[in-house]
Amino acid sequence: MKRDSRLSGVLHVLLHMAEQGTPMTSEQLARAMQTNAVVVRRILGGLREAGFVHSEKGHGGGWTIARDLAAITMRDVYDAIGRPRLMAMGNRTEAPGCLVEQAVNAALDDGFRDAEALLLVRFGEVTLAALAADFHARLAARNLTAQEHIHG
């Protein structure tokens, strides 16, 4: 099963936007993510509807972050992109009348629910400001500037 990397991708884009400090075009963001500008626009559209980013058309336009990074959590972003499935594993459903399958699936369902609830709580505790601070700590450890990282 292919992994859904939208959350990772959009967090990546948001941090690049925050570092730039000025509007960034979809093309610039696509280069940073090594993807297509259409993908960036599709992802950021949901964030614009949630009020996390703003876009301006025309010369000097582009995407900007509309809120303080400390006011946006990973959970907020997860919700804004449509709450993609968190768990790649699922239940076997080939024999729904089998009592063994029912018992196994019930136990798995409980575990999946608990794991997802814990993960969503953790997402709610991590702000974009915390991610940006981690990025800056990693830059400092390598004696790089943000511009050297982004363009290097």
N, C-alpha and C positions, 0 to 999 in steps of 0.2 A: 504494500500500500504506500502510495506517495505521501510524503509528509507535507503538511500545510505550513508554509513558512511566512504567511502574510503578516502575522504579528511581529515576528522578528524583522521582516522587511520594513514595515511601517515605523517601528521603533528606530531602526537604522536611519531611515529618511528624516524622521523628526530630529534626531540628534545632529545630523548634518545641517539641517535647517537652522537649528539653534546655534551651531558653531559659526555659520556664515553671518548671521545677524542682519542680513539684507535679503530681499526677495530672491528666491532661487527658481529657475524655470524647471519644468518637468524634465527637460533634456539634461540639465545639470544634475538633477537628483537621480535620473536614470543612469547616468555615468557613474555616480557614486555607488549605486546599488548593482551595477552591471546588469541592467535589465532594459526594457523598452519604456519609453516615455508614456505610452498608453497605459501600461501597467501602473506606473506612478500616479497618473491622473485618476485611474479607477480606484486605487487604494485611498488617495487623499480626498476623493469626493465624499466618502462616508465620514471622514474626520472633519470636513468642512461643515457638513450637516450637523455634526455634534458640537460645533463651535470651537474646535481645537486648532484649526488652521484657517487661513484666509487666502484668497487668491485675487490677484489683480491682472487684468489683461493689458496688453499693449507694451510700449517701450518702458523699460524699468519695472515691469510687472513681474509676477511670479508668485510663489507660495511663501507664506510666512506663518510662524506660530502665533496664534491669537491669544494664548494664555501664558501665564507664568509656568515654567517647567515644574515648579514645586506643587502646582495645582492640578497636574495631570498624572494619573497613575497608569501603570500597565493595565490594570483592570478597566479603566476608562477607555483606553485604546482598544483593548480586546472587545469590549461591548460595542464600540463605534464601528468596528470592522465586521460586525455581524455575528460575533460569538462563534468562531469556527470550532469544530470538534477538537477537544483536547486530547482524547485518548484514541490511539490508533487500534487498540485491541477491541474486540467485540465478542459477543456470545455466539456459540454454535447454535444454529436454529434448524438443523436438518431433521430432528425428531422431536417436535414440540410436545408430543404426548408422552415422551419418555420421562419418567420420574427422576432418573439420574440426571438427565440434561436439565430439568427444571431446578433440581437442587444445586447443581454446579452454577447455572446461570443466576440464580438468586444470590449465591455467595459472591459471584463476580460483580453483579449489579451493585451490591452493597459496597464492595471495594472500590469500584469505579466512582460511585457517588461520593464516597469519603475522600478519595484522591482528588477528584475535581473540585470539591468544596475547599479542601486545603490549598490547592493550587490557586484558586480564585482569591482566597484570603491573602495569599502571598502576593499575587499580582496587585492587590489593592494597597499593599504596604510599600511598594516600590514606585517612587515618583520618577519622572523624567529628569528631575534635578539630581536624583541619586545616580541615575545612569550616566548623566553628564559628568558628575564628580568622579565616578569610576573611570570613565574615559580619560579624564584629565590626569588622574593618578597613573594610569597606564602610559600616557604620553610622558609624564615626568620620569617614570622609571626607565624609559628608553631615551631620554634627553631629546625629545622631538617637540616641535610646535604643532598645533592643530593644522596649520597650513601645510607643513611638511608631510604630515600623515595623509591628509586629504589629497594632496597633489603629488605626493612622492611615490 
